[in-house]
């Protein structure tokens, strides 16, 4: 069961305006936006938030993509993982580094810096239990990052956990442009 997509020809003026803006920002009208066609005001809030995350900020965009991939992989969100593998590769992250996000391989991989490992450990811990982040992890984060960087990291991690659950709960499917390739990360997706 899933929620229907609101196609352009079914959309009212407000929804088509949202679609035009979203398509301009993302280079295509993604299926997740067509779900938001039911609530274009929420869709606009969603796209504004995503666009703020998908750029350099307190953290580099590449770093945020690693967090997005790890968070959405842990949630087994095929839609998010496949799309963000493509974004990550466009930003210059190697397929080998993306593959090392599987399980805990990143912890011993020379492809990751200590700073990246700390953020990825944070991503895992938030997914397991955000109320029990160990002091040793906080110490590592405080040694490597500013408070604004930590806040941005936690925001990106938790927002993409929510986005992955939102998309999966509503049955959002990959767009044809993302189908056919061999994914790097393995998602146990039951769609």
N, C-alpha and C positions, 0 to 999 in steps of 0.2 A: 504494500500500500504506500502511496506517496501523494504529495500535493501536486496539483497540475501546474504546468508552466503557463504564464500569461504571455501569449505570443503577441507580436506587435499589432497584428490586425485585430486582436481582441482588446487591446489596451486603450484606456482613455487618454486624454491629453496629458494629465499629470504623470501617468505611467510612461508614456512615450517620451516626455521630457526627461524623466529619470533614465530611461533606456538610452537616449541620445548621449547624455552626460556620461553614463557608465561605459558605453561602448567607446566613446572618445578617450576615456581614461585607460581602459583595459584592452583596447584594440579589437574587441569583439564583444558581442552580447552573450555573456556567460549564462549557463543554466541557473546558477544561483541567483542571478539578477531577475530571471524570469519567475522564480518563486517569489521574490520580493515585489513582483508586479502586482501581487494581491495587496501589498501594503507599501506603496512607493515612498511614503514618508520615512518609514523604517529603513527601506532600501537605501535611501540617500544618506541616512546616518551611518549605515553599514559601510557604504562605499567610501564615505569621507574618512571613517576610522581606518579602513584597510589602506587607503591611499596614504594616510599619514604614516602608517607602519612600513609600507613598502617603499622606503627611501632612506637615505642616510639621515640619522637623527643623533641622539646621544650615542647610539651604537651604529656601526656601519651596516648597510643593508645586507651585505653578505653574511654578517654575523647573525642578523635577525632571521635570515633564511635558514641557517642551520638550526636555530631554535624552532622555527615553524615546522621544518621537516621532522625534527625529533618529536615534537609535541603531537603532530598529526599522525605520525607513524605509530606512536604508542597508542593512539586512539583507533588505529586501523582504518583511517579515512582515505580510501582510494582516491576520491575526488581531490582532496587537498594535496596528498603526497605526489600524485602524478603531475598536477599543475605546478607545484613548487619544485619538483625536480627540474622541470623545464626552465623555470625562472632562475633557479640556482645555477644551472649550466650557462644560461645567458649572461649571468653575472661573473662567470669565470670559475665557479666551484667545480672541481673535477668529479667525474663519475666515481673515481676511487674514493674520494673523500665522502661523497654522498653515501656510497655503499657502507662505509665504516660507521655510519649512524645506526646501522642494524644492531640491535642488542646493546651490549656494552663494549663493542669493538673500539669505539672512539677513545675509551679510557687508556688504551695502550698504544694507540696509533700515533706514529710520528707526524701524521698529516694535521694534527690538531695542536694548538698551543695550550699551555696551562690555562690561560684565560678562557679559551673556548671550552675546555673540559669542565671548568668550574660552572659555566653557564649551562652546559648540557647536563651536568649533574643536577643543577637547580631545576631544569626542565623535567627531568625524571622524578625528582622529589616532589615537585608540585603536583605531578600526575598521580603519585602514590598517596601523598598526604601533605598538603600545603601547610597544615598546622604544626608539622613536626620537622621543620627544616633544621638539621643539626647545627650546633654552634660552630663546629669545624668547617662546615660549608659556608656559613655566614662569614667566618674569619677569612676564608679564601676569597670570597666575593669582595669583602671590604678592602682586602689587600690589593686587589686588581682593578676595581671599578669605583667610579664616583657614585654617590647616591642617585643622581638622575639617571645614570646608566643602568643601575639595578632596577629602578622603578620602570624604565622603558622595557627592560628585559622581561620583567614579571608581567607587564601589560601585554606584550606580544605573546608570551607563552600562554597566558590565561585566555586571551582573546581567541587564539587559534585552537585551543582546546574547545572553547565554546563554538567556534565556527565549524569545526569538524563534527561536533555532535549535532549542531543545527542542520548541516547539510545531509548527514547520514539519517537523522530522524525523519527528514522530509523526503528522502529518496532521491536527492539530486544526483543526476548521472553525468558522467564525463561527456564533454562535447566531442563530436566526431574528430576534430583536429587533434585531440589527445589520444585517440584510440589507434591501435595498430603497432605502436612502438613497444619495445620490451622495457618495462619499468626496471629501474635500478634496485629500488627497495621492494620488499615483498610484503604485501598487504593481504591479510586473510579477510577479504571483503565478501560478504554474503548479500548480494543485491538482487 
